[in-house]
Every structure is written in structure tokens, then in C-alpha cells.
Amino acid sequence: MENVGSYREYVRLAIENFARKDAERRYLLVNAVKDKKVERVLDIGCGAGQELLPFLEKTEAFCVGLDAAEEFGEVGTEFFAAKGFTENFALIRSQGEKLPFEEESFDVVLCRVALPYMNNRRTIAEIARIMRSGGVFLLKTHAPAFYFVMLWQRLKTFNPKQIAYPLICLTGSVWHQFTGRQLQKGFWKGKEVFQTERFLEKEFEKHGLRIEGFLSDTNPQTPSFVVVKI
């Protein structure tokens, strides 16, 4: 975000969209772990932090929102206070590739369409490090289909800049899949990459993680995984 004003607008829109969801979708994540003892929850790339609200409402867990945006702490704190939450949460400005937490610190980790913007391998390794044994990782990603659909839609605009972005993301993603290296410097800084289930399975296996199932909001463009730490 360019400034506090634009970030406030982003937060406002994110909260409005979240509020419009029906109860099943709003409480999807907290219900996914309702049978587990949840003491600490981390949301990586949390944006407005709206996904933490159900955990604050329905559990006694301490919730941590982490995001790299410069305005995140100030605006996020105002948002939680407006919702009546003044404790049991912390907002930290940091990156998923280097989480500022000790090993086995969290029972539940959320990362909802934020991994495409991060160094995938480093972030997955960090998530595995800070998860407790038996912990749950609720991950939503961009599959290759997301960018093919975006490309198809933008072809209709005849706008070269609009069309170029999904092509750039697909190119960087294919390079990442075949070489194991993620382009993140210079021109490639901030560009997204897709995640395939096969890629995730391989990376998870390295760190004692396993895909256990899928949430009901999964679809071909944005699959939604339930991952456990073995």
C-alpha cells in the first residue's frame, strides 16, 4: 500500500467482504480445528486480520497477525479495538520467510493466498519450524488455473499491461517449478508464483508436514489445504 489512507481503504473493503459472508464461511477456519486444543494462532500475510476474528470470538487462543505492510500495526490495532478486542492478540510487522518466533510456538497457522507472494520454500520451512507437533496449517494458494483464467479474462481488455501480468506470473512459476529457484530480485520482485499440489507435497515431506484434506472453499483456482505436522 502506498500510504495509510489507501491501507485504511483496503482494510475497510476486506472487513466489509468478510462481514458479507454467511456464518459457515466466516467460521470455516475456526470450525476446521474445533476438535483440537488451540492456544496460539498465527496468521501469516494476514492483511486486515479478519480471519483471526472467529478465533478471538470462539476460542481463548492468543492470536498473532503478521504482515509486511508498513501501515499494518497502526491500522490493524484500530480495527481490532473497534471490534471490542483489546487483548489476546498481537500484530507484528514481519515476513513469512523469517518468522520471529521460537520453535513449536503455534497450534494453528493460517496462510490464506499469501504464499504466492513469498519465497515458498523458505516460508514453508519456517512454518514447519514454529508449528507444534500435531498442529494444523490451513493454507489457501493460487493454482496454475488461477493465472490461466486471469489471462483469458484480460485478453478481452486488449490492454498489453493487463495481459502481461498473468504471463509474467506463469513464466516465473514455471521457472520455479523446473529449476527449484524462485525469481524475486529486480523485475521479478513482488511477482506471484503458483503452487501445485505435487510441489507442496514434496516441500511438506521435507519438514514433517502432510496434506490431510481440503476445506470446503477449495476450488481449481484456489485450493484450500488442511496440513498437519506429523
Secondary structure as the mmCIF struct_conf table of DSSP 4:
data_model
#
loop_
_struct_conf.conf_type_id
_struct_conf.id
_struct_conf.beg_label_comp_id
_struct_conf.beg_label_asym_id
_struct_conf.beg_label_seq_id
_struct_conf.end_label_comp_id
_struct_conf.end_label_asym_id
_struct_conf.end_label_seq_id
BEND BEND1 ASN A 3 ASN A 3
HELX_RH_AL_P HELX_RH_AL_P1 VAL A 4 ALA A 19
TURN_TY1_P TURN_TY1_P1 ARG A 20 ARG A 20
BEND BEND2 LYS A 21 LYS A 21
HELX_RH_AL_P HELX_RH_AL_P2 ALA A 23 ARG A 26
TURN_TY1_P TURN_TY1_P2 TYR A 27 TYR A 27
HELX_RH_AL_P HELX_RH_AL_P3 LEU A 28 ALA A 32
TURN_TY1_P TURN_TY1_P3 VAL A 33 ASP A 35
BEND BEND3 LYS A 36 LYS A 36
STRN STRN1 ARG A 40 ILE A 44
TURN_TY1_P TURN_TY1_P4 GLY A 45 GLY A 45
TURN_TY1_P TURN_TY1_P5 GLY A 47 ALA A 48
HELX_RH_3T_P HELX_RH_3T_P1 GLN A 50 LEU A 52
HELX_RH_AL_P HELX_RH_AL_P4 LEU A 53 LYS A 58
STRN STRN2 PHE A 62 ASP A 67
TURN_TY1_P TURN_TY1_P6 GLU A 70 GLU A 71
HELX_RH_AL_P HELX_RH_AL_P5 PHE A 72 ALA A 82
TURN_TY1_P TURN_TY1_P7 LYS A 83 GLY A 84
BEND BEND4 GLU A 87 ASN A 88
STRN STRN3 PHE A 89 ARG A 93
STRN STRN4 GLN A 95 GLN A 95
TURN_TY1_P TURN_TY1_P8 GLY A 96 GLU A 97
STRN STRN5 LYS A 98 LYS A 98
BEND BEND5 PHE A 101 PHE A 101
TURN_TY1_P TURN_TY1_P9 GLU A 103 GLU A 104
STRN STRN6 PHE A 106 ARG A 112
BEND BEND6 VAL A 113 VAL A 113
HELX_RH_3T_P HELX_RH_3T_P2 LEU A 115 TYR A 117
BEND BEND7 MET A 118 MET A 118
HELX_RH_AL_P HELX_RH_AL_P6 ASN A 120 ILE A 130
STRN STRN7 MET A 131 LYS A 140
HELX_RH_AL_P HELX_RH_AL_P7 PRO A 144 LEU A 155
TURN_TY1_P TURN_TY1_P10 LYS A 156 PHE A 158
HELX_RH_AL_P HELX_RH_AL_P8 PRO A 160 THR A 179
BEND BEND8 GLY A 180 GLY A 180
BEND BEND9 LYS A 185 LYS A 185
HELX_RH_3T_P HELX_RH_3T_P3 GLY A 186 TRP A 188
TURN_TY1_P TURN_TY1_P11 LYS A 189 GLY A 190
HELX_RH_AL_P HELX_RH_AL_P9 GLU A 197 LYS A 206
TURN_TY1_P TURN_TY1_P12 HIS A 207 GLY A 208
STRN STRN8 LEU A 209 PHE A 214
TURN_TY1_P TURN_TY1_P13 SER A 216 ASP A 217
BEND BEND10 PRO A 220 THR A 222
STRN STRN9 SER A 224 LYS A 229
#
